[in-house]
Amino acid sequence: MVKANQLANALLDDVFKSDLKEEFISFKLLAQEFDAFNTALILKKWTIFIQSVK
């Protein structure tokens, strides 16, 4: 899925390289923040689950 996201981002970069470039960059940065938050949340939930099973 990572490769698909990279290809989609490259395509969108090409499409939005004129007027909407700054907005698209802001959108991508926000999406990365959400990804990091969701990853941290999942890791925390797994840590709690693993500790509860021990």
C-alpha positions, 0 to 999 in steps of 0.5 A, a space after each residue: 500500500 505504501 507504493 500505491 500511496 507514493 504513486 498517487 502522491 506523485 500523480 497528485 503533485 503533477 496535477 496540482 503543481 500550479 494553482 493548488 500546490 500549496 493547499 495540496 502540500 498542506 493537505 499532505 502534511 495534515 494527512 501525515 500527522 493523522 497517520 502518525 497519530 493513528 499509528 501511535 494510537 494503534 501501538 498503544 492499544 496493542 501494548 495495553 492488550 499485550 500487557 493484559 494478556 500476560 
